[in-house]
Amino acid sequence: KACRTPSRDEAGIEMLISYFLQLGYIESRFFPPTRHIGVLFTWYDSFTGVPVCQQNLLLEKASVLFNIGALYTQIGTRCNRQTQAGLENAVDAFQKAAGVLSYLKETFTHTPSYDMSPAMLNVLVKMMLAQARECVFEQIGLSGIRNEFFTLVKMTQEVAKVGEVYMLLNTAMNQEPVKENIPYSWSKLAQIKSDHYKALAHYFIATILCDHELQPGDDKDQQEKALSQLYDYVPEGLMVLAVLKDKVQRKQLGKAHLRKAIVYHEEALRVCGLCKKLRNIEVLQEVLTAAHKRSVLKYAQQETEDDFLSLIQAPDILPKSEHKIETSAPQFSKVKVKDFFHKLGPLTVFSAKQRWTAPRTIHLHHEAGELGFSLKGGSPVQVYCLDPVCSAASAGLKEGDYIVSVGGMDCKWLGVTEVLEKLKSVGKQPMELDVISCQDTAASLHSKSATYSMGMQKTYSLICLAMDEDKIDHTKKAPLKLPFLSWGTKNRQKAASTLCLPSAVAGSSQIKKKLSPFTLLNTESSLY
């Protein structure tokens, strides 16, 4: 239920985390680290549809973690990004998604699933952080961006930062080996957003240069410092202070930025037209078209003299943000779970690392008020200093046995004091003890096994013990061993049991057709 039908909210996240933590208990109790028990776990990749089947509980745990990250992304895309609270929740959800996927990449290595390969997880983490960065920019501009010098300087660098992270995301999406399996609409949308936000950055700085001439009462030193922070370099022959003072130079540089903004807008519209899926998203088309028209209108409002003699090229803008966006590590400790198999006894003792005999019943008789043995340890208690001639030893009690029941009452969780009280309470009457013994087992040798994922190189599992060829008896027929990993090629189109990570396109359906924050320029006091 937790894997197939989680609700898209915090309750669904808590359900998946509870299942993940419960798997830790199950792994410790029933899955020995030295051998497989024949239980198969099957998952389907969300990107390729390829089934992955493995006799290893780690695949189940890793897949559940992937689903937790996917669920966080869906929560983020469902938030109302027209409100401050909705944007804050979206930022938080995307950061948590990035944290879970980053934890998965660092904790589970050599996973046979393509979804969980390091290259794919790296792309997904970048995608989550890029969407979080975009939501931060929308938060800043939610109430409108005033057409003021220092406000525009701040917004220029903020929006340039958004364009930069989407550019890095698009670059990562087009690298091998993830390039072939990333949805085409995802990579194109990342490219569109990169171009769109870069165009906005150039539009903002053009507005600074064209609309805000240096006045006698202005602090020219502060304006020079603020404007200098936007550039890594300025065009040859120009000085920032000179540009602020010279009306002609301001206008030439401003128009150069507008031309660059128009080029980026046109490229975003062109790429959007190449993808059928994105072409059918009306709100995306409206936002891109409105931003392009606004830049063209701004350029047309400047003087109409020919620019053939103007050789100024708009310099690149340095991205910078006052808001830190980073992965948020998963807080598993906040979810409390109880071991389903608590009655089996303390996990530190009754785990898959130990092999136990079947419970033996010892008929115990007191001898002159003495038991003939002592007890030690925590829970459960252990027999030691056993008198070899006492009645308990004759009945089959052994040194090192663990007492699990006294007189039919379970005592796996009782300490020495509690067990002694139970033994004394019986008096001189015969009693029955149920005990178990730890078997002395030597770790069995593993055959060399490999994990393989489509499109990824073969890698050997961490537990690979080389066998000495000289010690192998070649006269005996080797038993047939199950492969460490097996999968079929049938049903590739079957719906994946992992939750597919939602693309940014899916979130677009939640956006109203209202163009804010990309509405046309208000000529009075705000840009949006």
Legacy VTK file of the C-alpha trace (Angstrom):
# vtk DataFile Version 3.0
C-alpha trace
ASCII
DATASET POLYDATA
POINTS 528 float
0.000 0.000 0.000
2.797 2.439 0.900
4.501 1.895 -2.458
1.460 1.794 -4.719
-1.031 4.318 -3.362
0.646 6.999 -1.227
-1.235 10.272 -0.942
0.471 13.326 -2.430
0.998 15.042 0.917
2.973 14.758 4.137
0.895 11.744 5.202
2.064 9.878 2.096
5.671 10.860 2.811
5.364 9.600 6.384
3.898 6.313 5.156
6.805 5.732 2.771
9.404 6.662 5.394
7.744 4.285 7.880
7.965 1.482 5.337
11.605 2.347 4.608
12.505 2.229 8.313
10.576 -1.010 8.757
12.657 -2.542 5.957
15.729 -1.841 8.084
14.329 -4.002 10.881
13.365 -6.750 8.435
16.798 -6.714 6.820
18.547 -7.046 10.168
16.330 -9.917 11.322
15.828 -12.061 8.237
18.421 -11.255 5.567
21.859 -12.705 6.391
24.761 -10.654 5.036
26.581 -13.804 3.843
23.887 -15.494 1.753
20.653 -14.939 -0.156
17.378 -16.415 1.060
15.666 -16.620 -2.340
13.255 -13.684 -1.976
13.047 -11.632 -5.181
12.306 -7.907 -5.328
11.091 -6.476 -8.627
10.784 -2.829 -9.658
10.286 -1.072 -12.987
12.403 1.911 -13.995
10.312 5.030 -14.482
12.499 6.298 -17.347
13.137 3.099 -19.311
10.333 0.782 -18.158
12.919 -1.995 -17.747
12.134 -4.396 -14.877
14.861 -4.935 -12.302
14.746 -8.110 -10.209
17.192 -8.827 -7.408
17.568 -11.062 -4.356
18.647 -8.131 -2.265
16.579 -6.023 0.092
18.789 -3.033 -0.715
16.990 -2.717 -4.066
13.673 -2.420 -2.236
15.058 0.182 0.172
16.656 2.232 -2.607
13.467 2.138 -4.696
11.383 3.334 -1.756
13.814 6.221 -1.248
13.467 7.108 -4.929
9.694 7.139 -4.483
10.005 9.460 -1.485
11.992 11.905 -3.608
9.476 11.582 -6.446
6.600 12.234 -4.058
8.259 15.407 -2.780
8.553 16.681 -6.370
4.857 16.057 -6.947
4.006 17.924 -3.747
6.153 20.826 -4.967
4.457 20.990 -8.369
0.987 20.900 -6.770
1.650 23.943 -4.562
-0.166 27.170 -5.398
2.616 29.376 -6.722
0.384 32.450 -6.785
0.696 32.843 -2.995
3.637 33.435 -0.678
2.831 30.380 1.448
2.486 28.179 -1.621
5.865 29.282 -2.959
7.516 28.648 0.413
6.040 25.148 0.492
7.219 24.514 -3.065
10.785 25.592 -2.232
10.778 23.343 0.833
9.423 20.355 -1.126
11.965 20.695 -3.942
14.853 21.027 -1.482
13.688 17.917 0.386
13.376 16.021 -2.898
16.943 17.002 -3.770
18.087 15.912 -0.304
16.498 12.459 -0.573
17.900 11.860 -4.065
21.337 13.071 -2.974
21.204 10.737 0.047
20.246 7.886 -2.279
23.206 8.621 -4.569
25.684 8.710 -1.682
24.325 5.739 0.281
23.360 3.122 -2.309
26.115 2.377 -4.812
26.177 -0.141 -7.680
22.394 -0.087 -8.005
21.207 -2.044 -11.070
18.369 0.406 -11.718
18.946 3.047 -14.391
16.785 5.498 -12.408
19.229 5.312 -9.520
22.488 5.482 -11.453
24.792 8.270 -10.201
24.532 10.172 -13.492
20.723 10.168 -13.492
20.464 11.064 -9.804
22.882 13.937 -10.368
20.579 15.323 -13.081
17.499 14.923 -10.899
19.138 16.739 -7.974
20.052 19.639 -10.276
16.472 19.705 -11.546
15.021 19.952 -8.041
17.395 22.747 -7.008
16.707 24.661 -10.234
12.966 24.577 -9.579
13.545 25.696 -5.988
15.666 28.606 -7.258
12.922 29.578 -9.699
10.340 29.590 -6.897
12.575 31.900 -4.835
12.661 34.395 -7.715
8.879 34.184 -8.017
8.622 34.890 -4.286
10.653 38.083 -4.663
8.575 39.302 -7.588
5.197 38.141 -6.313
4.134 41.594 -5.097
5.631 43.320 -8.138
9.075 44.644 -9.031
9.330 48.403 -8.721
11.114 50.349 -11.417
13.843 51.625 -9.086
17.599 51.579 -9.627
18.765 49.419 -6.718
15.704 47.145 -6.841
16.405 46.391 -10.493
20.097 45.750 -9.786
19.131 43.127 -7.207
16.547 41.504 -9.472
18.985 41.431 -12.393
21.404 39.209 -10.512
18.642 37.075 -8.987
17.084 36.275 -12.354
20.526 35.732 -13.906
21.114 33.087 -11.219
17.933 31.283 -12.255
19.073 31.313 -15.876
22.466 29.930 -14.863
21.113 26.943 -12.902
18.780 25.999 -15.757
21.681 26.274 -18.207
23.723 23.867 -16.044
20.726 21.544 -15.822
20.292 21.542 -19.594
23.996 20.775 -20.027
23.752 17.830 -17.605
20.665 16.492 -19.388
22.522 16.370 -22.691
25.476 14.362 -21.377
25.974 10.630 -21.735
24.673 8.249 -20.467
21.440 10.043 -19.458
20.901 11.885 -22.730
19.054 9.044 -24.452
16.507 8.490 -21.686
15.741 12.010 -20.474
12.357 13.030 -21.946
12.814 15.401 -24.873
10.348 17.897 -23.401
12.340 18.044 -20.138
15.619 19.045 -21.769
13.906 21.537 -24.078
12.005 23.139 -21.206
15.268 23.546 -19.275
16.785 25.260 -22.330
13.729 27.496 -22.739
13.814 28.571 -19.103
17.537 29.270 -19.290
17.075 31.541 -22.326
13.967 33.178 -20.889
15.542 34.141 -17.571
18.753 35.315 -19.231
16.611 37.565 -21.431
14.867 38.959 -18.344
18.242 39.773 -16.782
19.290 41.776 -19.852
15.887 43.489 -19.939
16.213 44.581 -16.309
19.671 46.078 -16.771
18.541 47.793 -19.983
15.718 49.368 -17.987
18.270 50.621 -15.442
20.355 52.264 -18.156
17.492 53.686 -20.205
15.099 54.876 -17.483
17.373 56.022 -14.667
19.651 58.886 -15.584
22.047 60.123 -12.945
20.431 63.043 -11.122
22.230 65.735 -9.075
20.912 64.339 -5.795
21.793 60.692 -6.537
24.654 58.906 -4.812
26.840 58.244 -7.843
29.382 56.212 -5.847
26.706 53.767 -4.675
25.246 53.505 -8.166
28.686 52.925 -9.666
29.417 50.192 -7.115
26.043 48.505 -7.668
26.350 48.594 -11.456
29.953 47.335 -11.355
28.797 44.207 -9.489
26.679 43.209 -12.470
29.607 42.809 -14.851
32.703 40.672 -14.922
34.024 43.125 -17.482
32.725 46.167 -19.385
33.106 46.738 -23.130
36.430 48.178 -24.191
36.555 51.933 -23.981
33.761 52.212 -21.404
33.933 53.008 -17.704
31.014 52.373 -15.367
31.044 55.884 -13.928
31.359 57.384 -17.402
28.394 55.324 -18.580
26.313 56.609 -15.674
27.168 60.225 -16.486
27.063 60.069 -20.295
23.523 59.872 -21.672
24.660 58.603 -25.078
26.774 55.787 -23.649
23.960 54.778 -21.289
21.530 54.525 -24.174
23.955 52.619 -26.409
24.728 50.063 -23.697
21.046 49.804 -22.764
20.060 49.112 -26.371
22.826 46.502 -26.607
21.270 44.696 -23.627
17.818 44.947 -25.210
19.095 43.420 -28.440
20.573 40.532 -26.477
17.317 40.113 -24.544
15.354 39.952 -27.802
17.747 37.320 -29.178
17.266 35.149 -26.077
13.469 35.575 -26.230
13.393 34.577 -29.884
15.528 31.519 -29.177
13.186 30.474 -26.356
10.177 30.794 -28.670
11.962 28.866 -31.421
12.884 25.955 -29.127
9.359 25.893 -27.710
7.997 25.538 -31.235
10.206 22.495 -31.870
8.577 20.406 -29.123
4.980 19.377 -29.725
4.286 18.805 -26.045
5.528 22.253 -25.036
3.877 23.880 -28.029
0.493 22.775 -26.695
0.981 24.434 -23.292
-0.861 27.718 -23.771
0.328 29.454 -20.615
3.972 28.822 -21.547
3.429 30.280 -25.010
1.689 33.329 -23.530
4.471 34.027 -21.024
7.228 33.752 -23.636
5.331 35.861 -26.171
4.484 38.591 -23.642
8.105 38.845 -22.478
9.333 39.055 -26.080
6.839 41.784 -26.997
7.790 43.768 -23.910
11.478 43.777 -24.877
10.670 44.713 -28.485
8.434 47.553 -27.273
11.149 48.813 -24.946
13.653 48.805 -27.788
11.237 50.669 -30.071
10.731 53.367 -27.435
14.367 54.407 -27.734
15.527 56.827 -30.413
15.248 55.406 -33.889
18.645 56.412 -35.228
20.596 53.708 -37.027
22.769 51.486 -34.862
25.140 50.449 -37.624
27.955 52.493 -36.102
27.358 51.145 -32.613
29.866 48.358 -31.991
29.010 47.871 -28.322
28.280 44.278 -27.366
26.302 43.711 -24.191
28.558 41.976 -21.640
27.431 38.910 -19.720
25.767 39.469 -16.361
27.218 37.974 -13.196
24.610 35.788 -11.454
24.262 36.303 -7.724
21.637 35.565 -5.099
21.126 36.513 -1.486
19.022 33.384 -0.969
20.795 30.091 -0.389
19.312 27.021 -2.048
20.683 23.642 -0.974
19.618 20.071 -0.463
17.638 19.294 2.674
18.761 16.009 4.234
15.926 13.555 5.009
14.840 13.565 8.660
14.069 9.893 9.206
14.307 10.250 12.985
11.115 12.336 13.056
9.065 9.298 12.014
8.657 6.791 14.836
8.106 3.155 13.900
7.821 -0.010 15.966
9.463 -3.247 14.953
6.756 -5.604 13.690
8.784 -8.516 15.060
9.446 -7.010 18.467
8.322 -10.225 20.180
11.220 -12.129 18.644
13.545 -10.403 21.081
16.247 -7.725 21.048
17.498 -7.042 17.542
21.099 -6.879 18.727
20.901 -10.583 19.589
18.146 -12.093 17.464
19.317 -10.924 14.063
20.140 -12.564 10.755
23.831 -12.380 11.612
23.312 -15.223 14.103
22.053 -18.735 13.485
20.140 -20.372 16.297
19.122 -23.868 17.261
15.481 -24.706 17.795
14.265 -23.970 21.351
15.026 -26.775 23.792
13.022 -27.412 26.946
15.069 -27.984 30.098
13.339 -29.542 33.110
15.014 -27.861 36.048
15.080 -29.075 39.656
16.482 -27.104 42.576
19.345 -28.737 44.422
19.576 -27.530 48.012
18.324 -24.135 46.872
21.007 -23.834 44.201
20.459 -23.620 40.439
23.869 -24.930 39.485
24.594 -22.028 37.127
24.820 -18.244 36.990
23.309 -15.700 34.626
24.878 -12.772 32.802
24.158 -10.264 30.055
21.291 -7.952 29.320
18.242 -9.109 27.406
18.048 -12.058 26.971
20.150 -13.510 29.788
22.871 -16.033 29.125
23.943 -19.081 31.123
27.512 -19.152 32.393
29.542 -20.862 35.137
27.468 -23.993 34.617
28.237 -26.809 37.066
28.775 -29.840 34.801
27.359 -32.245 37.416
24.208 -30.302 38.272
20.752 -31.479 37.269
20.396 -28.645 34.737
23.504 -29.803 32.877
22.224 -33.358 32.960
18.921 -32.153 31.494
20.753 -30.621 28.511
21.589 -27.057 29.578
24.831 -25.805 28.038
27.271 -23.055 28.806
26.342 -19.969 26.756
22.675 -20.901 26.245
20.174 -18.041 26.112
17.051 -18.363 28.260
13.978 -17.319 26.257
11.197 -18.635 28.490
10.714 -19.518 32.167
7.701 -21.621 33.074
6.028 -20.783 29.773
6.474 -17.015 30.244
8.498 -15.196 27.599
11.629 -13.547 28.978
13.548 -12.462 25.878
13.308 -8.841 26.997
14.059 -9.469 30.692
17.357 -8.829 32.430
19.237 -10.906 34.991
17.335 -9.545 38.000
13.894 -10.215 36.507
14.789 -13.757 35.402
16.250 -14.617 38.821
13.065 -13.415 40.490
11.022 -15.703 38.241
13.295 -18.632 39.027
13.082 -18.000 42.781
9.309 -17.525 42.691
8.859 -21.137 41.647
10.411 -22.352 44.878
11.320 -26.031 45.058
8.829 -27.018 42.385
10.212 -28.368 39.089
10.180 -25.823 36.283
10.703 -25.692 32.561
13.216 -23.451 30.824
13.220 -22.862 27.086
16.735 -22.138 25.850
18.432 -21.660 22.502
22.058 -21.942 21.443
23.983 -19.898 18.931
25.378 -22.072 16.167
29.022 -21.597 15.235
28.782 -20.832 11.532
31.594 -20.046 9.173
30.885 -17.449 6.542
30.152 -19.167 3.279
32.066 -18.111 0.212
30.226 -15.973 -2.302
30.443 -16.669 -5.942
31.544 -13.688 -7.959
28.433 -11.804 -9.021
27.852 -8.677 -11.015
25.173 -6.043 -11.206
24.327 -4.680 -14.614
22.108 -1.865 -15.751
21.155 -1.032 -19.312
23.425 1.688 -20.598
25.823 1.312 -17.674
29.075 -0.549 -17.398
29.253 -3.803 -15.434
30.373 -3.459 -11.846
31.050 -6.200 -9.341
29.187 -6.230 -6.075
31.030 -5.263 -2.936
30.977 -8.821 -1.566
33.138 -10.718 -4.038
35.514 -13.299 -2.635
38.018 -14.831 -5.005
38.260 -18.581 -4.730
41.578 -20.370 -4.851
41.522 -22.478 -7.998
43.866 -25.019 -6.415
41.355 -25.765 -3.659
38.427 -26.408 -5.978
37.504 -30.006 -6.528
36.833 -30.098 -10.273
35.574 -33.690 -10.090
32.409 -32.542 -8.362
29.670 -30.969 -10.388
29.101 -27.411 -9.283
25.519 -26.721 -8.215
23.510 -24.298 -10.305
23.477 -20.895 -8.618
20.941 -18.179 -9.067
22.360 -15.008 -10.588
22.681 -12.002 -8.338
20.618 -9.982 -10.784
18.130 -11.063 -13.397
15.554 -9.261 -15.428
13.323 -9.901 -18.372
12.705 -7.875 -21.475
8.957 -8.459 -21.583
6.370 -5.892 -20.608
8.720 -2.960 -21.151
5.702 -0.720 -21.547
4.170 -1.879 -18.281
3.500 0.953 -15.867
6.394 1.461 -13.511
5.844 0.716 -9.860
8.145 3.580 -8.991
6.582 7.007 -9.038
7.720 8.838 -12.148
9.397 12.105 -11.332
7.129 14.888 -12.597
8.646 17.231 -15.102
8.315 20.938 -14.734
5.759 20.727 -17.538
3.376 18.789 -15.337
3.403 21.617 -12.861
2.365 24.076 -15.543
-1.196 22.837 -15.407
-1.427 24.209 -11.896
-0.529 27.723 -13.066
-3.413 30.006 -13.840
-3.462 31.747 -17.184
-2.773 34.979 -15.387
0.524 36.265 -16.745
1.907 37.407 -13.398
4.813 37.636 -12.784
5.362 38.011 -16.522
2.710 40.610 -17.307
3.320 43.570 -19.537
5.183 46.603 -18.289
3.278 49.007 -16.115
4.538 52.422 -17.163
3.933 53.961 -13.761
5.929 52.401 -10.952
6.430 48.714 -11.593
7.878 46.480 -14.265
5.324 43.703 -13.829
LINES 1 529
528 0 1 2 3 4 5 6 7 8 9 10 11 12 13 14 15 16 17 18 19 20 21 22 23 24 25 26 27 28 29 30 31 32 33 34 35 36 37 38 39 40 41 42 43 44 45 46 47 48 49 50 51 52 53 54 55 56 57 58 59 60 61 62 63 64 65 66 67 68 69 70 71 72 73 74 75 76 77 78 79 80 81 82 83 84 85 86 87 88 89 90 91 92 93 94 95 96 97 98 99 100 101 102 103 104 105 106 107 108 109 110 111 112 113 114 115 116 117 118 119 120 121 122 123 124 125 126 127 128 129 130 131 132 133 134 135 136 137 138 139 140 141 142 143 144 145 146 147 148 149 150 151 152 153 154 155 156 157 158 159 160 161 162 163 164 165 166 167 168 169 170 171 172 173 174 175 176 177 178 179 180 181 182 183 184 185 186 187 188 189 190 191 192 193 194 195 196 197 198 199 200 201 202 203 204 205 206 207 208 209 210 211 212 213 214 215 216 217 218 219 220 221 222 223 224 225 226 227 228 229 230 231 232 233 234 235 236 237 238 239 240 241 242 243 244 245 246 247 248 249 250 251 252 253 254 255 256 257 258 259 260 261 262 263 264 265 266 267 268 269 270 271 272 273 274 275 276 277 278 279 280 281 282 283 284 285 286 287 288 289 290 291 292 293 294 295 296 297 298 299 300 301 302 303 304 305 306 307 308 309 310 311 312 313 314 315 316 317 318 319 320 321 322 323 324 325 326 327 328 329 330 331 332 333 334 335 336 337 338 339 340 341 342 343 344 345 346 347 348 349 350 351 352 353 354 355 356 357 358 359 360 361 362 363 364 365 366 367 368 369 370 371 372 373 374 375 376 377 378 379 380 381 382 383 384 385 386 387 388 389 390 391 392 393 394 395 396 397 398 399 400 401 402 403 404 405 406 407 408 409 410 411 412 413 414 415 416 417 418 419 420 421 422 423 424 425 426 427 428 429 430 431 432 433 434 435 436 437 438 439 440 441 442 443 444 445 446 447 448 449 450 451 452 453 454 455 456 457 458 459 460 461 462 463 464 465 466 467 468 469 470 471 472 473 474 475 476 477 478 479 480 481 482 483 484 485 486 487 488 489 490 491 492 493 494 495 496 497 498 499 500 501 502 503 504 505 506 507 508 509 510 511 512 513 514 515 516 517 518 519 520 521 522 523 524 525 526 527
